[in-house]
Amino acid sequence: MNAMLDLLFGCRHRRITRPITPVHKPGVPAEETYVACLDCGQRLHYDLKEMRVGRSLARPRRVPASLPFETRV
């Protein structure tokens, strides 16, 4: 029944991860803190000050596994 409702109305993002802030290298701008939906995989902005889930984030681009580790983003 839930799968049918998700198809009609989209995921409601009720099951989410804890807030995640990606680690970044010095001199590289930090990425936004986000939570991820455990049902659909969508990343959602997380405001640390207000402790609220916000807008959805663009999916990160995929890096081919054949590239050396240093060139991955």
mmJSON file of the N, C-alpha and C atoms, coordinates in Angstrom:
{"data_MODEL":{"atom_site":{
"group_PDB":["ATOM","ATOM","ATOM","ATOM","ATOM","ATOM","ATOM","ATOM","ATOM","ATOM","ATOM","ATOM","ATOM","ATOM","ATOM","ATOM","ATOM","ATOM","ATOM","ATOM","ATOM","ATOM","ATOM","ATOM","ATOM","ATOM","ATOM","ATOM","ATOM","ATOM","ATOM","ATOM","ATOM","ATOM","ATOM","ATOM","ATOM","ATOM","ATOM","ATOM","ATOM","ATOM","ATOM","ATOM","ATOM","ATOM","ATOM","ATOM","ATOM","ATOM","ATOM","ATOM","ATOM","ATOM","ATOM","ATOM","ATOM","ATOM","ATOM","ATOM","ATOM","ATOM","ATOM","ATOM","ATOM","ATOM","ATOM","ATOM","ATOM","ATOM","ATOM","ATOM","ATOM","ATOM","ATOM","ATOM","ATOM","ATOM","ATOM","ATOM","ATOM","ATOM","ATOM","ATOM","ATOM","ATOM","ATOM","ATOM","ATOM","ATOM","ATOM","ATOM","ATOM","ATOM","ATOM","ATOM","ATOM","ATOM","ATOM","ATOM","ATOM","ATOM","ATOM","ATOM","ATOM","ATOM","ATOM","ATOM","ATOM","ATOM","ATOM","ATOM","ATOM","ATOM","ATOM","ATOM","ATOM","ATOM","ATOM","ATOM","ATOM","ATOM","ATOM","ATOM","ATOM","ATOM","ATOM","ATOM","ATOM","ATOM","ATOM","ATOM","ATOM","ATOM","ATOM","ATOM","ATOM","ATOM","ATOM","ATOM","ATOM","ATOM","ATOM","ATOM","ATOM","ATOM","ATOM","ATOM","ATOM","ATOM","ATOM","ATOM","ATOM","ATOM","ATOM","ATOM","ATOM","ATOM","ATOM","ATOM","ATOM","ATOM","ATOM","ATOM","ATOM","ATOM","ATOM","ATOM","ATOM","ATOM","ATOM","ATOM","ATOM","ATOM","ATOM","ATOM","ATOM","ATOM","ATOM","ATOM","ATOM","ATOM","ATOM","ATOM","ATOM","ATOM","ATOM","ATOM","ATOM","ATOM","ATOM","ATOM","ATOM","ATOM","ATOM","ATOM","ATOM","ATOM","ATOM","ATOM","ATOM","ATOM","ATOM","ATOM","ATOM","ATOM","ATOM","ATOM","ATOM","ATOM","ATOM","ATOM","ATOM","ATOM","ATOM","ATOM","ATOM","ATOM","ATOM"],
"id":[1,2,3,4,5,6,7,8,9,10,11,12,13,14,15,16,17,18,19,20,21,22,23,24,25,26,27,28,29,30,31,32,33,34,35,36,37,38,39,40,41,42,43,44,45,46,47,48,49,50,51,52,53,54,55,56,57,58,59,60,61,62,63,64,65,66,67,68,69,70,71,72,73,74,75,76,77,78,79,80,81,82,83,84,85,86,87,88,89,90,91,92,93,94,95,96,97,98,99,100,101,102,103,104,105,106,107,108,109,110,111,112,113,114,115,116,117,118,119,120,121,122,123,124,125,126,127,128,129,130,131,132,133,134,135,136,137,138,139,140,141,142,143,144,145,146,147,148,149,150,151,152,153,154,155,156,157,158,159,160,161,162,163,164,165,166,167,168,169,170,171,172,173,174,175,176,177,178,179,180,181,182,183,184,185,186,187,188,189,190,191,192,193,194,195,196,197,198,199,200,201,202,203,204,205,206,207,208,209,210,211,212,213,214,215,216,217,218,219],
"type_symbol":["N","C","C","N","C","C","N","C","C","N","C","C","N","C","C","N","C","C","N","C","C","N","C","C","N","C","C","N","C","C","N","C","C","N","C","C","N","C","C","N","C","C","N","C","C","N","C","C","N","C","C","N","C","C","N","C","C","N","C","C","N","C","C","N","C","C","N","C","C","N","C","C","N","C","C","N","C","C","N","C","C","N","C","C","N","C","C","N","C","C","N","C","C","N","C","C","N","C","C","N","C","C","N","C","C","N","C","C","N","C","C","N","C","C","N","C","C","N","C","C","N","C","C","N","C","C","N","C","C","N","C","C","N","C","C","N","C","C","N","C","C","N","C","C","N","C","C","N","C","C","N","C","C","N","C","C","N","C","C","N","C","C","N","C","C","N","C","C","N","C","C","N","C","C","N","C","C","N","C","C","N","C","C","N","C","C","N","C","C","N","C","C","N","C","C","N","C","C","N","C","C","N","C","C","N","C","C","N","C","C","N","C","C","N","C","C","N","C","C"],
"label_atom_id":["N","CA","C","N","CA","C","N","CA","C","N","CA","C","N","CA","C","N","CA","C","N","CA","C","N","CA","C","N","CA","C","N","CA","C","N","CA","C","N","CA","C","N","CA","C","N","CA","C","N","CA","C","N","CA","C","N","CA","C","N","CA","C","N","CA","C","N","CA","C","N","CA","C","N","CA","C","N","CA","C","N","CA","C","N","CA","C","N","CA","C","N","CA","C","N","CA","C","N","CA","C","N","CA","C","N","CA","C","N","CA","C","N","CA","C","N","CA","C","N","CA","C","N","CA","C","N","CA","C","N","CA","C","N","CA","C","N","CA","C","N","CA","C","N","CA","C","N","CA","C","N","CA","C","N","CA","C","N","CA","C","N","CA","C","N","CA","C","N","CA","C","N","CA","C","N","CA","C","N","CA","C","N","CA","C","N","CA","C","N","CA","C","N","CA","C","N","CA","C","N","CA","C","N","CA","C","N","CA","C","N","CA","C","N","CA","C","N","CA","C","N","CA","C","N","CA","C","N","CA","C","N","CA","C","N","CA","C","N","CA","C","N","CA","C","N","CA","C","N","CA","C","N","CA","C"],
"label_alt_id":[null,null,null,null,null,null,null,null,null,null,null,null,null,null,null,null,null,null,null,null,null,null,null,null,null,null,null,null,null,null,null,null,null,null,null,null,null,null,null,null,null,null,null,null,null,null,null,null,null,null,null,null,null,null,null,null,null,null,null,null,null,null,null,null,null,null,null,null,null,null,null,null,null,null,null,null,null,null,null,null,null,null,null,null,null,null,null,null,null,null,null,null,null,null,null,null,null,null,null,null,null,null,null,null,null,null,null,null,null,null,null,null,null,null,null,null,null,null,null,null,null,null,null,null,null,null,null,null,null,null,null,null,null,null,null,null,null,null,null,null,null,null,null,null,null,null,null,null,null,null,null,null,null,null,null,null,null,null,null,null,null,null,null,null,null,null,null,null,null,null,null,null,null,null,null,null,null,null,null,null,null,null,null,null,null,null,null,null,null,null,null,null,null,null,null,null,null,null,null,null,null,null,null,null,null,null,null,null,null,null,null,null,null,null,null,null,null,null,null],
"label_comp_id":["MET","MET","MET","ASN","ASN","ASN","ALA","ALA","ALA","MET","MET","MET","LEU","LEU","LEU","ASP","ASP","ASP","LEU","LEU","LEU","LEU","LEU","LEU","PHE","PHE","PHE","GLY","GLY","GLY","CYS","CYS","CYS","ARG","ARG","ARG","HIS","HIS","HIS","ARG","ARG","ARG","ARG","ARG","ARG","ILE","ILE","ILE","THR","THR","THR","ARG","ARG","ARG","PRO","PRO","PRO","ILE","ILE","ILE","THR","THR","THR","PRO","PRO","PRO","VAL","VAL","VAL","HIS","HIS","HIS","LYS","LYS","LYS","PRO","PRO","PRO","GLY","GLY","GLY","VAL","VAL","VAL","PRO","PRO","PRO","ALA","ALA","ALA","GLU","GLU","GLU","GLU","GLU","GLU","THR","THR","THR","TYR","TYR","TYR","VAL","VAL","VAL","ALA","ALA","ALA","CYS","CYS","CYS","LEU","LEU","LEU","ASP","ASP","ASP","CYS","CYS","CYS","GLY","GLY","GLY","GLN","GLN","GLN","ARG","ARG","ARG","LEU","LEU","LEU","HIS","HIS","HIS","TYR","TYR","TYR","ASP","ASP","ASP","LEU","LEU","LEU","LYS","LYS","LYS","GLU","GLU","GLU","MET","MET","MET","ARG","ARG","ARG","VAL","VAL","VAL","GLY","GLY","GLY","ARG","ARG","ARG","SER","SER","SER","LEU","LEU","LEU","ALA","ALA","ALA","ARG","ARG","ARG","PRO","PRO","PRO","ARG","ARG","ARG","ARG","ARG","ARG","VAL","VAL","VAL","PRO","PRO","PRO","ALA","ALA","ALA","SER","SER","SER","LEU","LEU","LEU","PRO","PRO","PRO","PHE","PHE","PHE","GLU","GLU","GLU","THR","THR","THR","ARG","ARG","ARG","VAL","VAL","VAL"],
"label_asym_id":["A","A","A","A","A","A","A","A","A","A","A","A","A","A","A","A","A","A","A","A","A","A","A","A","A","A","A","A","A","A","A","A","A","A","A","A","A","A","A","A","A","A","A","A","A","A","A","A","A","A","A","A","A","A","A","A","A","A","A","A","A","A","A","A","A","A","A","A","A","A","A","A","A","A","A","A","A","A","A","A","A","A","A","A","A","A","A","A","A","A","A","A","A","A","A","A","A","A","A","A","A","A","A","A","A","A","A","A","A","A","A","A","A","A","A","A","A","A","A","A","A","A","A","A","A","A","A","A","A","A","A","A","A","A","A","A","A","A","A","A","A","A","A","A","A","A","A","A","A","A","A","A","A","A","A","A","A","A","A","A","A","A","A","A","A","A","A","A","A","A","A","A","A","A","A","A","A","A","A","A","A","A","A","A","A","A","A","A","A","A","A","A","A","A","A","A","A","A","A","A","A","A","A","A","A","A","A","A","A","A","A","A","A","A","A","A","A","A","A"],
"label_entity_id":["1","1","1","1","1","1","1","1","1","1","1","1","1","1","1","1","1","1","1","1","1","1","1","1","1","1","1","1","1","1","1","1","1","1","1","1","1","1","1","1","1","1","1","1","1","1","1","1","1","1","1","1","1","1","1","1","1","1","1","1","1","1","1","1","1","1","1","1","1","1","1","1","1","1","1","1","1","1","1","1","1","1","1","1","1","1","1","1","1","1","1","1","1","1","1","1","1","1","1","1","1","1","1","1","1","1","1","1","1","1","1","1","1","1","1","1","1","1","1","1","1","1","1","1","1","1","1","1","1","1","1","1","1","1","1","1","1","1","1","1","1","1","1","1","1","1","1","1","1","1","1","1","1","1","1","1","1","1","1","1","1","1","1","1","1","1","1","1","1","1","1","1","1","1","1","1","1","1","1","1","1","1","1","1","1","1","1","1","1","1","1","1","1","1","1","1","1","1","1","1","1","1","1","1","1","1","1","1","1","1","1","1","1","1","1","1","1","1","1"],
"label_seq_id":[1,1,1,2,2,2,3,3,3,4,4,4,5,5,5,6,6,6,7,7,7,8,8,8,9,9,9,10,10,10,11,11,11,12,12,12,13,13,13,14,14,14,15,15,15,16,16,16,17,17,17,18,18,18,19,19,19,20,20,20,21,21,21,22,22,22,23,23,23,24,24,24,25,25,25,26,26,26,27,27,27,28,28,28,29,29,29,30,30,30,31,31,31,32,32,32,33,33,33,34,34,34,35,35,35,36,36,36,37,37,37,38,38,38,39,39,39,40,40,40,41,41,41,42,42,42,43,43,43,44,44,44,45,45,45,46,46,46,47,47,47,48,48,48,49,49,49,50,50,50,51,51,51,52,52,52,53,53,53,54,54,54,55,55,55,56,56,56,57,57,57,58,58,58,59,59,59,60,60,60,61,61,61,62,62,62,63,63,63,64,64,64,65,65,65,66,66,66,67,67,67,68,68,68,69,69,69,70,70,70,71,71,71,72,72,72,73,73,73],
"pdbx_PDB_ins_code":[null,null,null,null,null,null,null,null,null,null,null,null,null,null,null,null,null,null,null,null,null,null,null,null,null,null,null,null,null,null,null,null,null,null,null,null,null,null,null,null,null,null,null,null,null,null,null,null,null,null,null,null,null,null,null,null,null,null,null,null,null,null,null,null,null,null,null,null,null,null,null,null,null,null,null,null,null,null,null,null,null,null,null,null,null,null,null,null,null,null,null,null,null,null,null,null,null,null,null,null,null,null,null,null,null,null,null,null,null,null,null,null,null,null,null,null,null,null,null,null,null,null,null,null,null,null,null,null,null,null,null,null,null,null,null,null,null,null,null,null,null,null,null,null,null,null,null,null,null,null,null,null,null,null,null,null,null,null,null,null,null,null,null,null,null,null,null,null,null,null,null,null,null,null,null,null,null,null,null,null,null,null,null,null,null,null,null,null,null,null,null,null,null,null,null,null,null,null,null,null,null,null,null,null,null,null,null,null,null,null,null,null,null,null,null,null,null,null,null],
"Cartn_x":[0.82,0.0,0.878,1.943,2.839,3.528,3.897,4.551,3.624,2.347,1.375,1.215,1.178,1.061,2.307,3.485,4.73,4.741,4.207,4.141,3.231,2.133,1.172,1.604,2.102,2.376,3.852,4.717,6.137,6.452,7.724,8.176,7.971,7.578,7.344,8.577,9.636,10.915,10.72,10.071,9.847,11.022,11.732,12.885,14.144,14.873,16.06,17.261,18.451,19.69,19.923,20.946,21.398,22.039,22.163,22.808,24.254,24.619,25.945,26.576,27.803,28.565,29.819,29.911,31.069,32.377,33.43,34.768,35.318,36.049,36.604,38.081,38.801,40.217,40.395,41.52,41.772,41.773,41.147,41.085,39.93,39.201,38.035,36.788,35.809,34.613,33.9,33.401,32.699,31.337,30.916,29.588,28.563,27.3,26.235,25.973,25.482,25.053,23.73,23.565,22.344,21.929,20.702,20.201,19.776,19.744,19.336,18.126,17.177,15.995,16.392,16.035,16.39,15.51,14.382,13.479,13.807,14.041,14.245,15.666,16.489,17.87,18.066,16.994,17.094,17.847,18.743,19.453,18.678,18.537,17.799,18.684,18.659,19.439,19.012,19.986,19.684,20.271,19.424,19.846,20.261,21.559,22.067,21.589,21.371,20.92,19.469,18.606,17.178,16.83,17.785,17.586,16.354,16.313,15.179,15.665,14.864,15.112,14.532,15.263,14.814,14.677,15.062,14.92,15.771,15.409,16.205,17.443,18.527,19.796,19.967,20.747,21.064,21.889,21.664,22.438,23.888,24.85,26.26,26.595,27.521,27.908,28.739,28.603,29.316,30.691,31.673,33.055,33.352,33.841,34.153,35.167,34.955,35.834,37.232,37.414,38.719,39.7,39.23,40.119,40.903,42.124,42.896,42.203,42.434,41.765,41.967,43.157,43.461,42.614,42.129,41.364,39.869,39.435,38.007,37.584,36.326,35.782,35.2],
"Cartn_y":[-1.187,0.0,1.27,1.276,2.442,2.679,1.606,1.753,2.441,2.097,2.707,4.201,4.558,5.965,6.75,6.125,6.782,7.044,6.115,6.32,7.49,7.626,8.689,10.047,10.081,11.352,11.616,10.649,10.811,10.392,10.285,9.864,10.987,10.635,11.635,11.845,11.099,11.235,11.157,10.116,9.952,9.271,8.399,7.702,8.336,9.095,9.805,9.479,9.735,9.515,10.672,10.536,11.657,12.685,13.94,14.95,14.564,14.791,14.459,15.724,16.037,17.147,16.551,16.541,15.925,16.617,15.826,16.339,16.928,18.039,18.669,18.977,19.152,19.472,20.969,21.393,22.823,23.547,24.709,25.498,25.14,24.074,23.664,24.037,24.695,25.073,23.855,24.011,22.922,22.698,21.435,21.106,21.346,21.38,21.615,20.374,20.599,19.5,18.99,17.676,17.103,15.865,15.436,14.144,13.396,12.078,11.277,10.438,10.338,9.515,8.05,7.213,5.802,5.023,5.595,4.909,5.201,6.475,6.824,7.278,7.596,7.995,9.484,10.267,11.706,12.39,13.349,14.145,15.435,15.804,16.998,17.891,19.192,20.156,20.081,20.217,20.215,21.471,22.267,23.508,23.175,23.318,22.968,23.93,25.194,26.18,25.942,25.721,25.513,24.041,23.148,21.708,21.259,21.684,21.358,20.858,19.973,19.479,20.499,20.767,21.76,21.21,22.022,21.702,20.502,19.884,18.757,19.279,18.524,18.893,18.142,18.713,18.028,16.786,15.754,14.526,14.759,14.258,14.446,13.696,14.252,13.558,12.337,11.321,10.07,10.105,9.585,9.521,8.068,7.786,6.396,5.793,4.55,3.869,3.649,3.762,3.506,4.658,5.847,6.972,6.808,7.312,7.233,8.005,7.618,8.225,9.734,10.236,11.654,12.519,11.977,12.785,12.753,11.942,11.879,13.115,13.48,14.651,14.226],
"Cartn_z":[0.0,0.0,0.0,0.82,0.873,-0.463,-1.15,-2.447,-3.453,-3.405,-4.312,-4.007,-2.733,-2.356,-2.756,-2.613,-3.03,-4.533,-5.308,-6.755,-7.111,-6.395,-6.685,-6.152,-4.921,-4.255,-3.982,-4.201,-3.913,-2.488,-2.21,-0.881,0.128,1.348,2.394,3.273,3.027,3.739,5.257,5.715,7.164,7.86,7.145,7.736,7.173,8.005,7.542,8.433,7.892,8.633,9.607,10.397,11.22,10.303,10.741,9.895,9.546,8.279,7.768,7.208,7.655,7.1,6.476,5.138,4.477,4.854,5.005,5.29,4.002,4.108,2.927,3.137,2.042,2.086,2.332,2.924,3.113,1.764,1.721,0.496,-0.413,-0.078,-0.868,-0.06,-0.683,0.072,0.656,1.864,2.538,1.896,1.865,1.361,2.462,2.078,3.038,3.886,5.104,5.957,5.41,5.401,4.843,5.624,5.395,5.848,4.591,4.65,3.5,3.883,2.964,3.174,3.004,3.957,3.898,2.931,2.523,1.605,0.146,-0.205,-1.616,-1.93,-0.914,-1.134,-1.384,-1.406,-1.658,-0.518,-0.886,0.117,0.349,1.632,2.009,2.865,2.59,3.367,4.83,5.751,7.18,7.802,8.431,9.09,10.517,10.814,12.143,13.227,12.88,13.87,14.269,13.284,13.541,13.775,13.457,13.577,12.786,11.511,10.639,9.281,8.705,7.356,6.384,5.287,4.324,2.92,1.949,0.529,0.138,-0.962,-1.445,-2.152,-2.077,-2.687,-3.995,-4.899,-6.148,-5.828,-6.574,-6.354,-6.764,-5.992,-6.351,-7.633,-8.396,-9.62,-9.263,-10.045,-9.775,-10.406,-9.662,-10.152,-10.485,-11.683,-12.04,-11.067,-10.706,-9.744,-10.304,-11.621,-12.214,-12.021,-11.588,-11.374,-10.073,-10.022,-8.78,-7.662,-6.439,-5.286,-5.227,-5.543,-5.418,-6.347,-7.457,-8.4,-8.138,-7.201,-6.889,-6.121,-6.279,-5.575,-4.269],
"occupancy":[1.0,1.0,1.0,1.0,1.0,1.0,1.0,1.0,1.0,1.0,1.0,1.0,1.0,1.0,1.0,1.0,1.0,1.0,1.0,1.0,1.0,1.0,1.0,1.0,1.0,1.0,1.0,1.0,1.0,1.0,1.0,1.0,1.0,1.0,1.0,1.0,1.0,1.0,1.0,1.0,1.0,1.0,1.0,1.0,1.0,1.0,1.0,1.0,1.0,1.0,1.0,1.0,1.0,1.0,1.0,1.0,1.0,1.0,1.0,1.0,1.0,1.0,1.0,1.0,1.0,1.0,1.0,1.0,1.0,1.0,1.0,1.0,1.0,1.0,1.0,1.0,1.0,1.0,1.0,1.0,1.0,1.0,1.0,1.0,1.0,1.0,1.0,1.0,1.0,1.0,1.0,1.0,1.0,1.0,1.0,1.0,1.0,1.0,1.0,1.0,1.0,1.0,1.0,1.0,1.0,1.0,1.0,1.0,1.0,1.0,1.0,1.0,1.0,1.0,1.0,1.0,1.0,1.0,1.0,1.0,1.0,1.0,1.0,1.0,1.0,1.0,1.0,1.0,1.0,1.0,1.0,1.0,1.0,1.0,1.0,1.0,1.0,1.0,1.0,1.0,1.0,1.0,1.0,1.0,1.0,1.0,1.0,1.0,1.0,1.0,1.0,1.0,1.0,1.0,1.0,1.0,1.0,1.0,1.0,1.0,1.0,1.0,1.0,1.0,1.0,1.0,1.0,1.0,1.0,1.0,1.0,1.0,1.0,1.0,1.0,1.0,1.0,1.0,1.0,1.0,1.0,1.0,1.0,1.0,1.0,1.0,1.0,1.0,1.0,1.0,1.0,1.0,1.0,1.0,1.0,1.0,1.0,1.0,1.0,1.0,1.0,1.0,1.0,1.0,1.0,1.0,1.0,1.0,1.0,1.0,1.0,1.0,1.0,1.0,1.0,1.0,1.0,1.0,1.0],
"B_iso_or_equiv":[0.0,0.0,0.0,0.0,0.0,0.0,0.0,0.0,0.0,0.0,0.0,0.0,0.0,0.0,0.0,0.0,0.0,0.0,0.0,0.0,0.0,0.0,0.0,0.0,0.0,0.0,0.0,0.0,0.0,0.0,0.0,0.0,0.0,0.0,0.0,0.0,0.0,0.0,0.0,0.0,0.0,0.0,0.0,0.0,0.0,0.0,0.0,0.0,0.0,0.0,0.0,0.0,0.0,0.0,0.0,0.0,0.0,0.0,0.0,0.0,0.0,0.0,0.0,0.0,0.0,0.0,0.0,0.0,0.0,0.0,0.0,0.0,0.0,0.0,0.0,0.0,0.0,0.0,0.0,0.0,0.0,0.0,0.0,0.0,0.0,0.0,0.0,0.0,0.0,0.0,0.0,0.0,0.0,0.0,0.0,0.0,0.0,0.0,0.0,0.0,0.0,0.0,0.0,0.0,0.0,0.0,0.0,0.0,0.0,0.0,0.0,0.0,0.0,0.0,0.0,0.0,0.0,0.0,0.0,0.0,0.0,0.0,0.0,0.0,0.0,0.0,0.0,0.0,0.0,0.0,0.0,0.0,0.0,0.0,0.0,0.0,0.0,0.0,0.0,0.0,0.0,0.0,0.0,0.0,0.0,0.0,0.0,0.0,0.0,0.0,0.0,0.0,0.0,0.0,0.0,0.0,0.0,0.0,0.0,0.0,0.0,0.0,0.0,0.0,0.0,0.0,0.0,0.0,0.0,0.0,0.0,0.0,0.0,0.0,0.0,0.0,0.0,0.0,0.0,0.0,0.0,0.0,0.0,0.0,0.0,0.0,0.0,0.0,0.0,0.0,0.0,0.0,0.0,0.0,0.0,0.0,0.0,0.0,0.0,0.0,0.0,0.0,0.0,0.0,0.0,0.0,0.0,0.0,0.0,0.0,0.0,0.0,0.0,0.0,0.0,0.0,0.0,0.0,0.0],
"pdbx_formal_charge":[null,null,null,null,null,null,null,null,null,null,null,null,null,null,null,null,null,null,null,null,null,null,null,null,null,null,null,null,null,null,null,null,null,null,null,null,null,null,null,null,null,null,null,null,null,null,null,null,null,null,null,null,null,null,null,null,null,null,null,null,null,null,null,null,null,null,null,null,null,null,null,null,null,null,null,null,null,null,null,null,null,null,null,null,null,null,null,null,null,null,null,null,null,null,null,null,null,null,null,null,null,null,null,null,null,null,null,null,null,null,null,null,null,null,null,null,null,null,null,null,null,null,null,null,null,null,null,null,null,null,null,null,null,null,null,null,null,null,null,null,null,null,null,null,null,null,null,null,null,null,null,null,null,null,null,null,null,null,null,null,null,null,null,null,null,null,null,null,null,null,null,null,null,null,null,null,null,null,null,null,null,null,null,null,null,null,null,null,null,null,null,null,null,null,null,null,null,null,null,null,null,null,null,null,null,null,null,null,null,null,null,null,null,null,null,null,null,null,null],
"auth_seq_id":[1,1,1,2,2,2,3,3,3,4,4,4,5,5,5,6,6,6,7,7,7,8,8,8,9,9,9,10,10,10,11,11,11,12,12,12,13,13,13,14,14,14,15,15,15,16,16,16,17,17,17,18,18,18,19,19,19,20,20,20,21,21,21,22,22,22,23,23,23,24,24,24,25,25,25,26,26,26,27,27,27,28,28,28,29,29,29,30,30,30,31,31,31,32,32,32,33,33,33,34,34,34,35,35,35,36,36,36,37,37,37,38,38,38,39,39,39,40,40,40,41,41,41,42,42,42,43,43,43,44,44,44,45,45,45,46,46,46,47,47,47,48,48,48,49,49,49,50,50,50,51,51,51,52,52,52,53,53,53,54,54,54,55,55,55,56,56,56,57,57,57,58,58,58,59,59,59,60,60,60,61,61,61,62,62,62,63,63,63,64,64,64,65,65,65,66,66,66,67,67,67,68,68,68,69,69,69,70,70,70,71,71,71,72,72,72,73,73,73],
"auth_comp_id":["MET","MET","MET","ASN","ASN","ASN","ALA","ALA","ALA","MET","MET","MET","LEU","LEU","LEU","ASP","ASP","ASP","LEU","LEU","LEU","LEU","LEU","LEU","PHE","PHE","PHE","GLY","GLY","GLY","CYS","CYS","CYS","ARG","ARG","ARG","HIS","HIS","HIS","ARG","ARG","ARG","ARG","ARG","ARG","ILE","ILE","ILE","THR","THR","THR","ARG","ARG","ARG","PRO","PRO","PRO","ILE","ILE","ILE","THR","THR","THR","PRO","PRO","PRO","VAL","VAL","VAL","HIS","HIS","HIS","LYS","LYS","LYS","PRO","PRO","PRO","GLY","GLY","GLY","VAL","VAL","VAL","PRO","PRO","PRO","ALA","ALA","ALA","GLU","GLU","GLU","GLU","GLU","GLU","THR","THR","THR","TYR","TYR","TYR","VAL","VAL","VAL","ALA","ALA","ALA","CYS","CYS","CYS","LEU","LEU","LEU","ASP","ASP","ASP","CYS","CYS","CYS","GLY","GLY","GLY","GLN","GLN","GLN","ARG","ARG","ARG","LEU","LEU","LEU","HIS","HIS","HIS","TYR","TYR","TYR","ASP","ASP","ASP","LEU","LEU","LEU","LYS","LYS","LYS","GLU","GLU","GLU","MET","MET","MET","ARG","ARG","ARG","VAL","VAL","VAL","GLY","GLY","GLY","ARG","ARG","ARG","SER","SER","SER","LEU","LEU","LEU","ALA","ALA","ALA","ARG","ARG","ARG","PRO","PRO","PRO","ARG","ARG","ARG","ARG","ARG","ARG","VAL","VAL","VAL","PRO","PRO","PRO","ALA","ALA","ALA","SER","SER","SER","LEU","LEU","LEU","PRO","PRO","PRO","PHE","PHE","PHE","GLU","GLU","GLU","THR","THR","THR","ARG","ARG","ARG","VAL","VAL","VAL"],
"auth_asym_id":["A","A","A","A","A","A","A","A","A","A","A","A","A","A","A","A","A","A","A","A","A","A","A","A","A","A","A","A","A","A","A","A","A","A","A","A","A","A","A","A","A","A","A","A","A","A","A","A","A","A","A","A","A","A","A","A","A","A","A","A","A","A","A","A","A","A","A","A","A","A","A","A","A","A","A","A","A","A","A","A","A","A","A","A","A","A","A","A","A","A","A","A","A","A","A","A","A","A","A","A","A","A","A","A","A","A","A","A","A","A","A","A","A","A","A","A","A","A","A","A","A","A","A","A","A","A","A","A","A","A","A","A","A","A","A","A","A","A","A","A","A","A","A","A","A","A","A","A","A","A","A","A","A","A","A","A","A","A","A","A","A","A","A","A","A","A","A","A","A","A","A","A","A","A","A","A","A","A","A","A","A","A","A","A","A","A","A","A","A","A","A","A","A","A","A","A","A","A","A","A","A","A","A","A","A","A","A","A","A","A","A","A","A","A","A","A","A","A","A"],
"auth_atom_id":["N","CA","C","N","CA","C","N","CA","C","N","CA","C","N","CA","C","N","CA","C","N","CA","C","N","CA","C","N","CA","C","N","CA","C","N","CA","C","N","CA","C","N","CA","C","N","CA","C","N","CA","C","N","CA","C","N","CA","C","N","CA","C","N","CA","C","N","CA","C","N","CA","C","N","CA","C","N","CA","C","N","CA","C","N","CA","C","N","CA","C","N","CA","C","N","CA","C","N","CA","C","N","CA","C","N","CA","C","N","CA","C","N","CA","C","N","CA","C","N","CA","C","N","CA","C","N","CA","C","N","CA","C","N","CA","C","N","CA","C","N","CA","C","N","CA","C","N","CA","C","N","CA","C","N","CA","C","N","CA","C","N","CA","C","N","CA","C","N","CA","C","N","CA","C","N","CA","C","N","CA","C","N","CA","C","N","CA","C","N","CA","C","N","CA","C","N","CA","C","N","CA","C","N","CA","C","N","CA","C","N","CA","C","N","CA","C","N","CA","C","N","CA","C","N","CA","C","N","CA","C","N","CA","C","N","CA","C","N","CA","C","N","CA","C","N","CA","C","N","CA","C","N","CA","C"],
"pdbx_PDB_model_num":[1,1,1,1,1,1,1,1,1,1,1,1,1,1,1,1,1,1,1,1,1,1,1,1,1,1,1,1,1,1,1,1,1,1,1,1,1,1,1,1,1,1,1,1,1,1,1,1,1,1,1,1,1,1,1,1,1,1,1,1,1,1,1,1,1,1,1,1,1,1,1,1,1,1,1,1,1,1,1,1,1,1,1,1,1,1,1,1,1,1,1,1,1,1,1,1,1,1,1,1,1,1,1,1,1,1,1,1,1,1,1,1,1,1,1,1,1,1,1,1,1,1,1,1,1,1,1,1,1,1,1,1,1,1,1,1,1,1,1,1,1,1,1,1,1,1,1,1,1,1,1,1,1,1,1,1,1,1,1,1,1,1,1,1,1,1,1,1,1,1,1,1,1,1,1,1,1,1,1,1,1,1,1,1,1,1,1,1,1,1,1,1,1,1,1,1,1,1,1,1,1,1,1,1,1,1,1,1,1,1,1,1,1,1,1,1,1,1,1]
}}}
